[in-house]
Amino acid sequence: MMRNVGSSFPVWKRAIDILLSSVGLIAVAPVLIAIAAIIKVVSPGPAFLKQERIGRHGKPFALWKFRTMEVGADDGLHRKHLNDLIATDAPMIKLDAARDPRVFPFGRILRSSCIDELPQLLNVLRGEMSLVGPRPCLAYEAKQYQARHKKRFEVMPGITGLWQVSGKSKTTFTEMIRLDIKYARNVSFMLDLKILLRTIPAVVAELCESRINRNSIDDVKRAV
């Protein structure tokens, strides 16, 4: 049964988060160690990145992910890109599609495959995130939200969500917010299960599309 969770957090959802994040962390531990080692070799600096994100009820928390950019990378480029996406309501295409110069080569692989998000299983285990929910936004993104947009903060942010499996880069900022609020209003076990089952196919489709887009951009640059 679908229901608006409001200020509550379903027991079944937290139980699933604890179980799957615990099993997931144990299962991928060797992969996490290997990726961390490779990052240390190919790019000087820490293997992991701790970044402030906005969680449930607008509360900030420290999100963990693999570092994919050079140390000291300026976030001005992303701020401008995000501002443009919100202002024009254009499709939410990542900077990665244009070969973001701040991202080192191995980092591009991690980002396009979403492997850089694996450390967030720790955030799920800690109760700061859920497996399924709206993506936790950056603080400077949240400052641009209108009052109605903040309804997405009624539920725990997630590693995957309705937006991610509904087109993601093909959708606009307005459509992303609409999907996030739709999820927040209709949380259910079956909806979470459907989203989880659709996540890997969505990631594969996104990976294929991003490669096509990068090849197209490279062809244009060579032609110029």
C-alpha positions as CSV (number, residue, x, y, z in Angstrom):
1,M,0.0,0.0,0.0
2,M,1.3,3.5,-0.9
3,R,1.3,6.1,1.8
4,N,2.7,9.5,2.6
5,V,5.4,8.9,5.2
6,G,5.5,12.5,6.5
7,S,7.8,12.7,9.4
8,S,7.8,9.0,10.1
9,F,10.4,6.5,8.8
10,P,9.1,3.0,8.0
11,V,10.6,0.3,10.2
12,W,10.7,-2.1,7.2
13,K,12.8,0.5,5.2
14,R,15.4,0.9,8.0
15,A,15.6,-2.9,8.5
16,I,16.3,-3.4,4.8
17,D,18.8,-0.6,4.8
18,I,20.8,-2.1,7.7
19,L,20.7,-5.6,6.3
20,L,21.6,-4.8,2.7
21,S,24.2,-2.1,3.5
22,S,25.9,-4.5,5.9
23,V,26.0,-7.4,3.5
24,G,27.0,-5.0,0.7
25,L,29.9,-3.5,2.6
26,I,31.2,-7.0,3.4
27,A,30.8,-8.3,-0.1
28,V,32.5,-5.3,-1.8
29,A,35.2,-4.7,0.8
30,P,37.9,-6.2,-1.5
31,V,36.7,-4.0,-4.4
32,L,36.7,-0.9,-2.2
33,I,40.2,-1.6,-1.1
34,A,41.4,-2.2,-4.6
35,I,39.8,0.9,-6.0
36,A,41.2,3.0,-3.1
37,A,44.7,1.7,-3.9
38,I,44.4,2.5,-7.6
39,I,43.2,6.1,-6.8
40,K,46.2,6.6,-4.6
41,V,48.5,5.4,-7.4
42,V,47.0,7.4,-10.3
43,S,46.2,10.6,-8.4
44,P,48.1,12.0,-5.4
45,G,45.8,12.6,-2.4
46,P,43.2,10.8,-0.4
47,A,41.2,7.9,-1.9
48,F,37.9,9.0,-0.3
49,L,36.1,12.3,-0.4
50,K,33.9,13.6,2.4
51,Q,31.4,16.1,1.1
52,E,28.7,18.0,2.9
53,R,25.2,17.2,1.6
54,I,21.7,18.1,2.6
55,G,19.7,15.2,4.1
56,R,16.3,14.6,5.6
57,H,14.5,17.6,6.9
58,G,17.3,19.8,5.4
59,K,19.9,18.5,7.9
60,P,23.5,18.5,6.6
61,F,25.6,15.4,6.8
62,A,29.0,14.1,5.6
63,L,28.6,12.0,2.4
64,W,31.4,9.6,1.5
65,K,32.4,8.7,-2.0
66,F,35.6,7.8,-3.9
67,R,37.5,10.9,-4.9
68,T,37.4,11.3,-8.7
69,M,38.8,14.8,-9.1
70,E,42.2,16.2,-8.7
71,V,42.9,17.5,-5.2
72,G,41.9,21.2,-4.8
73,A,39.6,21.1,-7.8
74,D,37.5,24.3,-8.0
75,D,33.8,23.8,-7.6
76,G,33.0,27.0,-9.5
77,L,32.6,25.1,-12.8
78,H,30.0,22.8,-11.3
79,R,28.2,25.7,-9.6
80,K,27.8,27.5,-12.9
81,H,26.7,24.4,-14.7
82,L,24.1,23.7,-12.0
83,N,22.9,27.3,-12.0
84,D,22.4,27.1,-15.8
85,L,20.5,23.8,-15.6
86,I,18.1,25.2,-13.0
87,A,17.7,28.6,-14.8
88,T,17.1,27.1,-18.2
89,D,15.4,23.8,-17.0
90,A,17.5,22.0,-19.6
91,P,18.2,18.2,-19.4
92,M,20.4,17.3,-16.3
93,I,23.4,16.3,-18.3
94,K,26.6,15.9,-16.2
95,L,29.7,17.9,-16.8
96,D,31.3,14.5,-17.4
97,A,29.7,14.4,-20.8
98,A,32.0,17.2,-21.9
99,R,35.0,15.6,-20.2
100,D,35.2,17.7,-17.1
101,P,38.9,18.7,-16.9
102,R,38.8,18.4,-13.1
103,V,38.2,14.6,-13.3
104,F,41.2,12.3,-13.7
105,P,40.9,9.4,-16.2
106,F,40.3,6.6,-13.7
107,G,37.8,8.9,-12.0
108,R,35.8,9.1,-15.2
109,I,35.4,5.3,-15.2
110,L,34.2,5.4,-11.5
111,R,31.8,8.2,-12.1
112,S,30.2,6.9,-15.3
113,S,29.7,3.5,-13.7
114,C,28.5,5.0,-10.4
115,I,31.1,2.9,-8.6
116,D,32.3,6.1,-6.9
117,E,29.0,6.0,-4.9
118,L,29.7,2.6,-3.2
119,P,31.2,4.2,0.0
120,Q,27.7,5.6,0.6
121,L,26.7,2.2,1.9
122,L,28.4,3.4,5.0
123,N,26.1,6.4,5.1
124,V,23.1,4.0,4.8
125,L,24.4,1.9,7.6
126,R,24.8,5.0,9.8
127,G,21.2,6.0,9.1
128,E,22.1,9.2,7.2
129,M,20.9,7.8,3.9
130,S,18.6,5.0,2.6
131,L,19.3,2.7,-0.3
132,V,16.3,4.3,-2.1
133,G,15.4,8.0,-2.0
134,P,16.1,11.4,-3.6
135,R,19.8,12.1,-4.2
136,P,21.2,14.3,-1.4
137,C,21.9,17.7,-2.9
138,L,24.8,20.1,-2.3
139,A,24.2,23.0,0.1
140,Y,24.5,25.6,-2.7
141,E,21.9,23.7,-4.7
142,A,19.5,23.6,-1.8
143,K,19.7,27.4,-1.4
144,Q,18.1,27.7,-4.8
145,Y,15.1,25.5,-3.9
146,Q,11.7,27.1,-3.7
147,A,9.4,26.2,-0.7
148,R,7.6,23.5,-2.7
149,H,10.9,21.9,-3.8
150,K,11.8,21.2,-0.2
151,K,9.1,18.5,0.1
152,R,11.8,16.2,-1.3
153,F,13.5,16.5,2.1
154,E,10.6,14.7,3.8
155,V,12.3,11.4,3.2
156,M,15.8,10.1,3.7
157,P,18.1,10.7,0.7
158,G,19.2,7.6,-1.2
159,I,21.9,6.0,-3.3
160,T,19.4,5.3,-6.0
161,G,15.9,6.7,-6.5
162,L,12.9,7.2,-8.8
163,W,14.7,10.0,-10.7
164,Q,17.8,7.8,-11.4
165,V,15.7,5.1,-13.0
166,S,13.4,7.5,-14.9
167,G,15.8,9.0,-17.4
168,K,18.1,11.0,-15.1
169,S,20.2,13.0,-17.6
170,K,17.2,13.2,-20.0
171,T,15.1,14.9,-17.4
172,T,15.1,18.6,-16.4
173,F,15.5,20.0,-12.9
174,T,11.7,20.5,-12.7
175,E,11.1,16.9,-13.6
176,M,13.7,15.7,-11.2
177,I,12.0,17.6,-8.3
178,R,8.6,16.2,-9.4
179,L,9.9,12.7,-9.3
180,D,11.5,13.2,-5.9
181,I,8.4,14.6,-4.4
182,K,6.3,11.8,-6.0
183,Y,8.5,9.3,-4.3
184,A,8.4,11.1,-1.0
185,R,4.6,11.0,-1.1
186,N,4.3,7.3,-2.2
187,V,7.0,5.4,-0.3
188,S,6.3,1.7,-0.2
189,F,8.1,-1.6,0.0
190,M,7.0,-2.5,-3.6
191,L,8.1,0.9,-5.0
192,D,11.5,0.5,-3.3
193,L,11.9,-3.0,-4.7
194,K,11.0,-1.8,-8.3
195,I,13.5,1.0,-8.1
196,L,16.3,-1.3,-6.8
197,L,15.6,-3.8,-9.6
198,R,15.6,-1.1,-12.2
199,T,18.8,0.5,-11.0
200,I,21.5,-1.6,-12.7
201,P,19.7,-1.5,-16.1
202,A,19.4,2.2,-15.7
203,V,23.2,2.6,-14.8
204,V,24.1,0.5,-17.9
205,A,21.9,2.6,-20.1
206,E,23.4,5.8,-18.7
207,L,26.9,4.5,-19.2
208,C,26.2,3.6,-22.9
209,E,24.6,7.0,-23.5
210,S,27.4,8.9,-21.8
211,R,30.0,7.2,-24.1
212,I,28.0,8.1,-27.2
213,N,27.7,11.7,-26.0
214,R,31.5,11.9,-25.3
215,N,32.3,10.4,-28.7
216,S,30.0,12.9,-30.4
217,I,31.6,15.8,-28.5
218,D,35.1,14.5,-29.5
219,D,34.1,14.2,-33.1
220,V,32.9,17.8,-33.1
221,K,36.1,19.0,-31.5
222,R,38.2,17.1,-34.1
223,A,36.1,18.6,-36.9
224,V,36.7,22.1,-35.5
